C-alpha cells in the first residue's frame, strides 16, 4: 500500500451485513465448531487429542499462495488465482493485549500510590488504510507477523475465517503481509467471497457487472458506448520498487464512457450522476464492485 496504515478502532454506522454472513457470525461460539462438529463429549486432554488444525504447522507461508503470487508477478496468473489460493491457505491473525481494567490505587510509603492487578483483554489489530477504510492485517508466516509487531500473538486460522473476522470487525479490506517485501490487498467483494467460501471474479472481468453497466447505459441517448477496464488502483507497489499487477487497494474498476460531442459540462455532470445512482441501486453492482473511477472520452465519429 502506498502509505503505512495506522491502528484504529472500528467505527459505527457501517453497511448492513448480507444475511448469509450475519448468520455465520451469529452461529459463532455455538454448540458446534466451524466444521459443524459438536463440542459436547469432546476431550482436549490426552496424547491423542487434537486441539486445532495446525498443531504441526512450521509457521512458513502457504506454498499455494506463494505460487499464485509468483504467477501473478510473472504474468501467468491473475488476482482471482491469488484469492482462490487463499481460500485453502492458513494465515496468522495478530492478537494483542489491551488494558481492560486497573485495580484501585491505595496509599503507599512516602506518598506513593500502589495499584492492584491489571486485567487485560486480547484484541484483533485493525488498520486504517490511506483512503480511511478499516483493514484487517493477516500474515502468511509467523516470521512476517513478528517482524511487523514483535509483541503480537500469532493465531493460526484459515483465510476464510480471517475474512469472516474482518466482516465482524467492519473491515472492508484484508491486507496480506503489511510491511513485508510483498503486500497484497484483498478488497471488499473478495473478502466477502472468502467469508462465504465462494469463488471470486474481479469486477473488471465480471459479466454480471458488465450486464448491469450495459443496462444502465442503454437508456442514455448521449452515451455512445461503455467499456470496463482494470482501475488505476489494481496494481500494488512492492518493497523493491516493482509493481505487482494486482493486490492494490483500489480503485479497482475503470468505467470508460464514450460521449457524443457537444455536451455541456452540466449535461455531462447530470449524465454521470444518473449512472452512479443507477449503479448504486443495482444489487449485483453494489456487491461486486469495491471502488470505481470514471473516464470520459469522445465517441469516434
C-alpha positions in Angstrom: 0.0 0.0 0.0 1.4 3.5 -0.8 1.2 4.7 2.8 1.8 3.0 6.1 -1.5 2.2 7.7 -2.1 3.1 11.4 -4.0 1.1 14.0 -7.6 2.3 14.6 -10.8 1.3 16.4 -13.9 0.1 14.4 -16.4 3.0 13.7 -20.2 2.8 13.9 -22.6 3.2 11.1 -21.3 0.6 8.6 -23.1 -1.1 5.7 -25.6 -3.8 6.8 -24.2 -7.3 6.5 -25.6 -9.8 4.0 -27.9 -12.3 5.6 -25.6 -15.3 4.9 -22.6 -13.6 6.6 -24.7 -12.4 9.5 -26.0 -15.9 10.0 -22.4 -17.3 10.0 -21.4 -14.7 12.6 -24.4 -15.4 14.8 -23.5 -19.1 14.8 -20.0 -18.5 16.1 -19.5 -19.8 19.6 -22.4 -22.2 19.3 -22.8 -25.9 20.0 -20.5 -26.9 17.1 -17.2 -25.9 15.8 -16.6 -24.2 12.4 -16.7 -27.7 10.7 -20.1 -28.5 12.3 -18.7 -31.0 14.8 -20.3 -30.8 18.2 -18.3 -29.7 21.2 -20.3 -31.9 23.6 -18.4 -35.0 24.7 -15.1 -33.9 23.2 -11.9 -34.3 25.2 -9.0 -32.0 24.8 -6.8 -33.9 27.1 -4.5 -36.9 26.4 -1.9 -37.7 23.9 -4.4 -38.3 21.1 -6.3 -35.1 21.5 -6.3 -32.6 18.6 -6.5 -29.0 19.9 -6.7 -27.3 16.5 -5.9 -27.9 12.8 -2.4 -26.5 12.8 -0.5 -28.5 15.5 2.3 -29.5 13.1 2.4 -26.1 11.5 6.0 -24.8 11.0 4.9 -21.2 10.6 6.0 -20.7 7.0 3.9 -19.3 4.2 1.4 -21.4 2.3 3.1 -22.8 -0.8 -0.1 -22.5 -2.9 -0.4 -18.8 -2.0 3.3 -18.1 -2.8 3.0 -19.9 -6.1 -0.1 -17.8 -7.0 1.6 -14.5 -6.2 4.7 -15.6 -8.2 2.4 -16.4 -11.2 0.7 -13.0 -10.9 4.1 -11.3 -10.9 5.2 -13.3 -13.9 2.1 -12.5 -15.9 0.9 -16.1 -16.0 -1.6 -15.7 -13.2 -4.2 -13.2 -12.0 -5.8 -11.7 -8.9 -8.5 -14.3 -8.9 -5.9 -17.0 -8.7 -4.3 -15.4 -5.6 -7.7 -15.2 -3.8 -8.5 -18.8 -4.8 -5.2 -19.9 -3.3 -6.1 -18.0 -0.1 -9.4 -19.9 0.2 -7.5 -23.0 1.4 -4.5 -21.3 3.0 -3.6 -20.9 6.6 -2.7 -17.4 7.7 -1.9 -15.7 11.0 -4.1 -13.1 12.6 -2.3 -10.8 15.1 -3.8 -10.5 18.6 -2.5 -8.0 21.1 -3.2 -7.4 24.8 -5.2 -4.2 25.7 -5.7 -2.9 29.2 -9.2 -3.6 30.3 -9.2 -2.6 33.9 -6.7 -1.4 36.5 -7.1 -2.0 40.3 -7.9 0.8 42.6 -5.0 2.8 43.9 -4.0 2.6 47.6 -1.6 4.8 49.5 2.0 3.5 49.7 5.1 4.6 51.5 6.5 8.1 51.1 3.3 9.4 49.4 3.4 6.9 46.5 0.3 5.1 45.1 0.1 1.4 44.6 -2.2 -0.2 42.1 -3.9 -3.5 42.2 -3.5 -6.2 39.5 -4.4 -5.2 35.9 -6.8 -7.1 33.7 -6.1 -7.3 30.0 -8.2 -8.3 27.1 -6.9 -9.9 23.8 -8.0 -7.9 20.8 -7.7 -8.1 17.0 -5.5 -5.4 15.4 -7.1 -3.3 12.7 -5.5 -0.8 10.4 -6.7 2.4 8.8 -6.0 2.4 5.1 -4.9 5.6 3.3 -8.5 6.1 2.0 -9.9 5.9 5.5 -11.3 2.4 5.4 -10.7 -0.2 8.0 -8.4 -3.1 7.2 -7.6 -6.3 8.9 -3.9 -7.3 8.7 -3.1 -11.0 8.2 0.2 -12.7 7.7 1.3 -15.7 5.6 4.1 -16.6 8.0 4.8 -16.2 11.7 8.1 -14.6 10.8 6.4 -11.8 8.8 4.0 -11.1 11.7 6.7 -11.0 14.3 8.8 -8.6 12.1 5.7 -6.3 11.9 4.7 -6.4 15.6 7.0 -8.3 17.9 4.5 -8.3 20.8 1.5 -9.6 18.8 0.4 -13.2 19.3 0.0 -15.1 16.0 -3.2 -17.0 15.8 -3.4 -19.5 13.0 -6.7 -19.6 11.1 -7.8 -20.4 7.6 -8.0 -17.3 5.4 -11.8 -17.8 5.1 -12.1 -17.5 8.9 -9.9 -14.4 8.8 -12.2 -12.9 6.2 -15.2 -13.6 8.5 -13.4 -11.9 11.3 -12.8 -8.9 9.0 -16.5 -8.6 8.3 -17.3 -8.8 12.1 -14.8 -6.0 12.7 -16.4 -3.9 9.9 -13.1 -4.1 7.9 -13.5 -3.9 4.2 -10.0 -5.0 3.3 -7.7 -7.8 4.2 -4.0 -6.7 4.0 -1.6 -9.7 3.5 1.8 -9.2 5.0 1.9 -5.4 5.5 5.4 -4.1 5.9 6.9 -7.1 4.1 8.6 -7.4 0.8 5.3 -8.4 -0.9 2.0 -7.0 0.3 -1.3 -8.0 -1.3 -4.7 -6.3 -0.5 -7.9 -8.3 -0.7 -10.7 -5.9 -1.5 -14.3 -6.0 -0.1 -16.0 -8.2 -2.7 -13.2 -10.7 -2.4 -13.3 -10.6 1.4 -17.0 -11.4 1.3 -16.4 -14.2 -1.2 -13.7 -15.7 1.1 -16.0 -15.4 4.1 -18.8 -17.1 2.2 -16.3 -19.7 0.8 -17.4 -18.8 -2.8 -15.4 -18.1 -5.9 -14.5 -14.5 -6.8 -14.0 -12.7 -10.1 -12.6 -9.2 -10.3 -15.3 -6.7 -11.2 -13.5 -5.7 -14.4 -13.9 -9.2 -15.6 -17.3 -9.9 -14.0 -20.1 -10.5 -16.6 -22.8 -9.5 -14.0 -21.1 -6.1 -13.6 -20.8 -5.7 -17.3 -24.5 -6.5 -17.7 -25.5 -4.0 -15.0 -23.5 -1.3 -16.7 -24.9 -2.0 -20.1 -28.4 -2.0 -18.8 -27.9 1.5 -17.3 -26.3 2.8 -20.4 -29.0 1.6 -22.7 -31.4 4.4 -21.9 -28.9 7.3 -22.1 -29.1 8.9 -25.6 -25.8 10.9 -25.3 -23.8 7.8 -24.4 -22.3 6.1 -27.4 -20.5 3.2 -25.6 -19.2 1.9 -22.3 -16.0 -0.1 -21.6 -14.8 -1.7 -18.4 -11.1 -1.9 -17.6 -9.0 -2.6 -14.5 -8.8 0.6 -12.5 -5.7 2.6 -11.6 -5.6 1.1 -8.1 -5.4 -2.6 -9.1 -1.6 -2.8 -9.1 0.3 -2.7 -5.9 3.8 -1.3 -5.2 6.2 -3.7 -3.7 9.1 -3.1 -1.4 11.7 -3.4 -4.1 10.0 -0.8 -6.2 8.4 -3.1 -8.6 4.6 -3.1 -9.4 2.6 -6.3 -8.9 -0.4 -6.3 -11.4 -2.9 -6.9 -8.6 -3.4 -6.7 -4.9 -3.8 -2.9 -4.8 -6.4 -1.2 -2.6 -8.2 0.4 -5.5 -10.0 1.9 -7.3 -10.2 -1.4 -9.0 -12.7 -0.7 -11.8 -12.4 1.9 -14.5 -15.6 2.7 -16.4 -14.9 4.4 -19.7 -17.8 6.4 -21.0 -17.8 7.4 -24.7 -19.9 10.5 -25.1 -21.4 12.3 -28.1 -19.8 15.6 -29.0 -21.3 18.9 -28.0 -22.4 18.2 -24.4 -22.2 21.0 -21.9 -20.4 20.5 -18.5 -23.8 20.5 -16.8 -25.1 17.8 -19.1 -22.0 15.6 -18.6 -22.3 16.0 -14.8 -26.0 15.1 -14.9 -25.3 12.0 -17.1 -22.6 10.7 -14.8 -24.6 11.4 -11.6 -27.6 9.5 -13.1 -25.4 6.5 -13.9 -23.9 6.4 -10.5 -27.3 6.4 -8.8 -28.5 3.6 -11.1 -25.4 1.5 -10.3 -25.8 2.1 -6.6 -29.3 0.7 -6.8 -28.2 -2.4 -8.6 -27.6 -5.2 -6.1 -25.1 -7.1 -8.3 -23.0 -3.9 -9.0 -23.0 -2.8 -5.4 -21.9 -6.2 -4.0 -19.3 -7.0 -6.7 -17.7 -3.6 -7.2 -15.4 -2.2 -4.5 -14.4 1.2 -5.9 -14.6 2.8 -9.4 -13.1 5.6 -11.4 -14.9 7.1 -14.4 -13.0 8.2 -17.6 -14.8 10.4 -20.1 -13.9 10.1 -23.8 -15.4 11.5 -27.0 -17.1 8.9 -29.2 -15.4 8.1 -32.5 -17.2 9.9 -35.4 
